[in-house]
């Protein structure tokens, strides 16, 4: 079931209080959280000037937040102010999220001993050394990545500039035989996952070796990791040492444990700022801002509500680095009345899908 989790703060910051209410509004943040697989729902922030205010029930919030498909809006691109705590458009390597199945330590792979095998249901299996891989034609692309376990408003979502070899280039060299269904990726730590052949042949599916202009860090899969736009991070296999073409519906490490095999990224928006506990002054502009992401579908609109979804206001979008990345957004808010506000944010992708806060069957 969906739940609201809110953080309570005391109103004011040493300001004069009248009738139990401060002269300044105070941020509280709440957001819908869910279990495994219920992701990309949206973020709620409760903004209040009073103390001991109870968060609005989920049922009340959701009735104004319906999923549907609409004609894709023309994006409202414009300038984004460099607001403190707004996510940087490109995540530095040391700040890019890391998730691993390994409880104690991840593998440390030496480039000199590493080899990549491409085999299976192919005509010409082959093996590459690290230097041979680096000598192949490369392409660069900006791409955001999100973990399948990322909760709403969570931090397991980042963006980087990647460089690597298109997977279809390796598959063409191997010569995929008729009847192939999937491509399986194996890692040196025993992890494996797979994607369908048509996805493997897309031009943006890469075997990456560089991240933000640097050699791929160990924690992010050195010597090579997969990039599969539009799919959750569990399919972006790290420390890859074998690529196998298969004729069956292979199920990987997480799939045999009940996780989705298709794993498409769900449309989501996140509020980065204001932070929990921020004192918001009256009659001054405060920039509400964050990021929105829809895998490889792009973002056409982000809407902000100050009244739990009864009315909506279009946010300004920063033109994205590519259609594979998140979009930075902001909305200038100038509160003139003391009271309690419930902020809701939703996104619409380039196909006209409106963000859905409810659990899918």
N, C-alpha and C positions, 0 to 999 in steps of 0.2 A: 504494500500500500504506500501511497505517496504521503510524505510528512513534511511539515514545515519545521525548520530548525532556526531559531532566532537567538541572537546574543543580546542580552539586556545591558543597558548602560544607564547611569544616572543622568538626569537632565542637567544642562548647564555646565559651566566651567568656572565656578566662583561668581557667576553672574547673579544679579538680584533676582529673586523669585517672588512672583505674585500669585497667591492662591495655589501654591504647589507647582506652578509652571514657570520655567525659565524664560528669559527674554530671547533666548537663542534656541533654534531647533537642533536636535541631536540625532545623529545617524544611529540606527540599529540595522543590522543586516540579517536577513533570513533567506533561506532558499529551499526549494524542494529538493529532497534527496531521495534516492531510491536504491533498490537492491541491484544485484548483478544484471546487467543488460538494459536497465531502464535509465537511459542516458540522454543528454542533449535536451533537457527539458526547459531550462530558463532559470533566471535568477530573480529573486524577490529581495528588495531592501525595504525595511520598515524605518521610516523617518518620523521621529516624534519629538515633541517638546516636553511631553509629560513624563511622569515616572509610572512604573508598574503598568504600562500599557500592554494589553494582550494582543498578540498577533492575530490577524484576520484568519478565520478558518480556511483550510485548503479548498473546501467546496465553494466558498464564496469567491476565492481567487480564480478558480478554474472555470467558473461559469462565464467569465468574460474573456476567456483565453482559449478559443476554439481553433483546432487545426482544420485547415481547408486548403484548397488550391485556388489561387487568384491569378489574374493576368500579371505577369512579372512587372513590378513598378520600374520606372526609369530611376536608376540610382541617384541619390542626392549627394553627389560628390562635392567636397569642399575642403577648406583648411581645418586641420585638427590642432587644437592648442596643446602645447607640451605640458599637460597636467601631471602633477606629481602622482605617482602610483599607477598611471596608465601604462599598460604593457608596452615595452619597446616593440617596434614592428618586426625587428629581427632579434631573435633570442640568442644571446651569446652561448657558446658551447658549454661553458661552465654552469649556465643557468637553465639549459635545456633539460626538460624532465627526463628521468631515467626510471624505468620499471624493469624488473628482472625476476625470473622464476628462481634464481639461485639464492638460497638463503644466506650463505656465508660469503662467497666471493665469486666474481665473474671470471671467465677465462682470460688469461693474458697470452695473446697469440704473437709469435715472432714471425715477422714478414719473410725471413729467410727460409723457414721451414714450411710455411703455409702454401697450400695448393688448392685450386678450385677445380673440381670435376664437373663436367656437364655431360650427362649420360641418360640412360633409360631408353624410352621408346623413340630413339633417334637413329639416323643412318651413320653419323660420324661422331661418336663420343670423343671428347678431348679434355685435356687438362691444361691449366694455365698456372704459371708462377705469379707472384705478386708483381714483379717487374713486367711480365708479359701482359698482365691485366692493365697496368698503368699505361702501356704503350698503345692501347686500343683507342679509337675515337671516342671522345667524351662529350657529354652535354651537361649544361647547368640548368637548374630550375629551382625557383623558390617554392617551397612546399611546407605547409603546416602539418603537424602530426598530433593525434589525440589518442590517449589510452582508452581502451574499452571500459576500464574501471573508473574513469574520471567521473566524479560526482558533479552535479550541477554547481557551477561557480567554482569548480575545482581547478587546480593548477597543473594537472597532467595534460597540458596542451601547450605546444610551442611552435615556433616558426624559424626556418633556417634556409640558407642557400646551399643547395646540394650539387655535387658533381659526380657523375658516374657513367657507366656504360649502359645503354639501353638493353634491357633483357632480350628484346626481340633480335638484337644483333647477335647475341650468343646463341639463341635458338636457331636462327637462320644458318649460322655456321654449322651447328650440329645436325641440321636437317630433320625436323620433326616429322615422324611417320604419321600416316593416316590412322585415325582412331584414337589419337591422343586426347585426353580430357583435361588433365591438370598438370601444373608444374609445381614440384615440391622443393622446398628449401630446407636444407639441413645445416645445423650449426655445430661448432666444435664442442659445445656443452651438452649435446644430446637433444636440444630443442629442434622442433620441426613444425612447419606449417605449409599450406598450399594455397594456390589461387587457380582459377580456371584459365585455360589456355588463351581465351580471347582477352582476358585481363592482362595476362603476361605479355601479349603482343602489342598492347597499347604503347604509344611512343613515350609516355611519361613514366612507365614502369622501369626503374633503374636499379642497377647494382652499384651502389654509391661507395666512393672511396674518399671523397673530400666533403667537409662540412664547414660552411662559412669561410672558405678559402684556405682551410688547414687540413692536414691529414686527419682522417676520421679518428676521433679519440677512442681509446680502449673501451670506455664505458658505453660508447655508442656503436660498437660493433667492429672495430678495427680487426682485420684489414678491410672487410667489405660487409655491407648490410643492404638489405632490400629496401626499396622505396616503392610503395604501391598506393598512389593517390586515391582518395575516396574511401579508403578502408582503414579500420582502426589499427593502432600501432602494433598489435600483436602479430599482424601479418608482415610487418616490416622487419623481417628476421635479421638478427645481428650475428656476427662472427660466422658468416656463411662459408662453408667449405665444399658444399655439393649442391648442384641443381639437377633434379631428376624429372624427366618427362614421363608421365604415367598414363595408363589406360583406365584407371579406376578413380572412384571418388575418395581420394585419400583424405583422412582426418588427422589433423595434427595434434600437438601437445595439449592445447586448450580445448579443441573440439571434442576429444574423447573424454573430457571432463565437463562437457555440457555447454560450452560456449559456442556462440554463433560461428558458422563457417563462412557465410556471406559477409558478415561484419561491416556493413556500410556505415559510414560516419553519419550520425544523426545531426540535423540542423540544430544549432545551439547558439545562444548569446550569453555573454558573461559581463557582469558589472565589476569593473576594477576599482572605480573611485566614485564617490567618497568611501573611505574606509570606515570600519566599525569604530564608533566612538568619536567621529569627527563632529565638531561643532559647526553647524551651518548658519551663517548670519542671515538675518532678514535684509531684504532690499539690496542685496549684492548678488552678483552672478557667481554661481557654483557650477562647474562643469561636471555633469554626470557622464562617465565614459567607460568604455570597455572594448571587448572584441566579440566578433561573431564569426562562425565557421560552419561550412556545409560541405566539407570534404572537397570534391572536385566539381561542385555545382555552382560555386560562387554565391555572393550575397548581393541582393538587389535593394534591400531595405532593412533598417532597424528602427523599431518603434519603441518609444518610452511612454509609460503611463505613470502618472503621479497619484492615481486614485484607484489602485488595485485592478486596472484593466477596464474601467468604464469608458475612459476616453484615451486616445493615443495621439502622440506627437512624433513626427518624423525626426530622426536623428541625422546628423551629418556624417557621411562616410568618407574616410580617406581612401583614395583610389588604391586598390590592392596591388601588391607586387606581381601577382599572377592570379589566375582563376583557381589555383590550388592552395591558396593561402587564406588565413583569416583576414578580416577587415577590421580596422580600428574605427570606432564610432564615438560620437559625443553629442550631448544635448545641453545647451546652456539653460540653467534653471535659476530663476530669480524669485525666491519665495517672498511673498509680501504679507502672508497671514500666518500667525503662530498656530500650531496644531499638529495633528498626526497625519503623515503622508505614507502611503504604501506604493513604493516604486516597483514597477514590473517592466521587464524588457523582453521583446520578442524579435525574431528575425524572419525574413522572407528570402528564399534563395532565388537564383536566376531562372528556375523553372516554375516559380510561383507558389512553391510549397511554404505554408505558414507554420512556424514552429509549434510543435504539439507538446503540451505539458503533461499529457496523460500517458499511462502505461499502455503500450500496444499489446494486442492479443498474441 
